[in-house]
Amino acid sequence: MDNLDRKFEVNLFRPKSRIMKGEVLAMLAVLFGWVVAVFGFQLWLMLSKGADGRSWLEGFTFFNLPFHFWFTAQMLPLWFIIICALFNFFMDRLTERRSRKGERHHD
């Protein structure tokens, strides 16, 4: 493999530049937020069961639906949109930093 091929080599598990490390950090933060939202709430619901086999969250209703149904149907898509907006905001900041550094090098 010559130098030109190594210059364009990308490894998600071993990022080389600071910009790529920031991008990988953003991806991991998005994945962590998604896992917490999707699996964390369901796990919390399962672990909070009382002696009668029902969670105290199952007793709440919202718009005549059990709270956990409403949360899953409404809040998870909303959380997905929030995560996407945060990811885009972070990536825009990284791109802005990269472009400012590039402008300084050309002066």
N, C-alpha and C positions, 0 to 999 in steps of 0.2 A: 504494500500500500504506500503510495507516494504522499508527499506533503500536502498536495491539493486535496486528496481524499480525506486526510486526517483533519484538515481545516473545516470540512463540512460534516464531520462525524458528530452525531447527536446521541447521547445516552441519557435517558430520563433518570436513571438511578445514580449516575455520576456526572452531574452538570459541571461544566468547566468555568463558564463566565459568571460574573455576578448577576447579569441580567437573566441568564438561564436559571440560576439558583432561585431568583425571585419568581420566575414563571412556575417552576416546580413547586415552590412554596404555596403559590396561589392555587395550583391544582390540588395539592394535598389539603389545603384549607377548605376548598369547595367539596372535596370528597368527604372530609370529616364532618362538615356541616350537614351534608346530605345523609350520611350514615346516622348521625345523632338524631336528626329529625325523623327519618323513616323507621329506624329500628329502635331508637331510644324510647320513643313514646310508647310503642307497642310492648317493649320490654318492661317499662315502668308500669304499664297497665297490667301485665301478667304478674309482676312481682308484688303489686299492691293488693292482691286478693286477700280478703278477710276469711274468717272461719266459715262463712256461708258459701265460699267459692266465687264471690262476686267482688269486683273492685269497687272502691268508693266512688271512682269516676263514672261507673256505670249508672249511678243513681242520679247524676245531673242530666238534665235535658236542655237542649238549645234548639229553638224552632221545632219543637215536638220530635226531635231526634236525640238519641243518646249522645252524650258529649263526645265520646270517642269516635263515633261514626262521623259526626260533624267535623271534628278535628282532622280526621283522615281525608275526608272529601274536600274540605275547604282550605285548611291551613297548609297541608303539604304542597299543593300546587302554588299557593302564595309564597311559601318558603322557597320553592324552586325558583320563582321569579326574583325573589330577594337575593338568593345566592348568585344567580346569573348577573344581576345588577352589580353586586359587590365584586364579582370576578372581573367584569368589564371595567369598573372603576379602578381596580388595582392594576389591571393590565394597561389601561390608559396612562396611569401614573408611571409605570415602568417604561413605557414607550416615550413619554415626555422626558423622563430623565435621560434615556438613551439618546434622544435627539438633541437635548441640551449639551450633553457631553460631546457629541459629534460636532456640534457647532463650535464649541470651544477649541477643539483640535484643529479646526480649519482656519482659525484666526492667526 
